[in-house]
Amino acid sequence: MEEEDLGPPPSLPDVLDDLAIRFVVNCPAEEQESFERLLFQVEAAFWFYDDQYREIWPASFPHLNLLGFAEKLFSECVLLTPFASKTKEIYETFTRYKNRIPTCGAIILNQNSPPSKVLLVKAWNGKNWGFPKGKIDRDEDKADCAIREVREEIGYDIAPLLVPEHFVERQLKEQTVRLYIIRGVAEDTEFVTQTKKEIGGIEWHKLKDLPTGKMDVSQLKEQGKLKYWMVAPFVDRLLPWLAQMDKKAKRAAKAGKNAQPAKQKAEAPAAAPPRKKADKADKRAAAPAAAALQVLQRPEGAALKRPPRGHAFLDFEFKTHAVLAALD
């Protein structure tokens, strides 16, 4: 099938106007409660710009980081221009806010008993390895967040293997990170990321090769393990937990329960922080922070529409009612 000829690229101001309409002007009202929330829409617009416009017309649009893109969008979008001079301040507030949002993911282990390998992911164009995980959405359950993020990053559904009480959790600065321990995944499983320009590698790594949180950066560098610095804080809690579970399994087998072991209440790792304290941190981070700057107000006629621009890409609209009528 031949690719559709989209013609010459639109101008950058037209692109920014298109993105402002798509992601900012008509975003849900709750996303305009504060600049911290609104910047998530700006971030979505940035990824669309990078994944679509720059990929279709790579020579026509500049490479930008999120701050650079936000500065341009704030200077073009009529709702944002009053705050253009404070773009950097708003961006820095957004970054601090993001770094407080709890993240959830999984420590995926192979089928060996005890496990000998763990699955790690590497960021797009990145050098360091970490666990598949991501930020929790508002009002989302932690286990559901882990399932969603792992599915997005490696294309694997951990739901059938997830035990809600089996996790390790760390407080890294202002951010709570919870990783559910998933055992029994076959090493020949095919993992394929469902994201674009986010995951650059998915590989099994030997548990014995991973450093623990007791090593500082200089020690990691000396041993050639600096690429595991994001993993280290969790290994020194994972290994004792696995040893504890292995001892329980051996005691059960010795007592003759290995054929049909009695169902026991699963226990969370002893090192996990108290739930009450974690919940407070979660609520503080997941709820919109008090906006330090004036919040955008949706104008009358909220569902604004841009006039036709005579360009196939810019004028495209997905008409849901027409699709449904055709299906009927």
Secondary structure as UniProt FT lines:
FT   HELIX           12..19
FT   HELIX           20..25
FT   HELIX           29..32
FT   HELIX           35..48
FT   HELIX           49..53
FT   HELIX           54..56
FT   TURN            58..60
FT   HELIX           66..76
FT   TURN            78..80
FT   HELIX           81..86
FT   HELIX           87..98
FT   TURN            99..100
FT   STRAND          103..110
FT   STRAND          117..123
FT   TURN            124..125
FT   STRAND          129..130
FT   STRAND          133..135
FT   TURN            138..139
FT   HELIX           142..154
FT   HELIX           159..161
FT   TURN            164..165
FT   STRAND          167..172
FT   TURN            173..174
FT   STRAND          175..185
FT   TURN            187..188
FT   STRAND          199..206
FT   HELIX           207..209
FT   TURN            213..214
FT   HELIX           217..222
FT   TURN            223..224
FT   HELIX           226..228
FT   TURN            229..231
FT   HELIX           232..254
FT   TURN            255..256
FT   TURN            270..271
FT   HELIX           275..286
FT   TURN            312..315
FT   HELIX           320..327
//
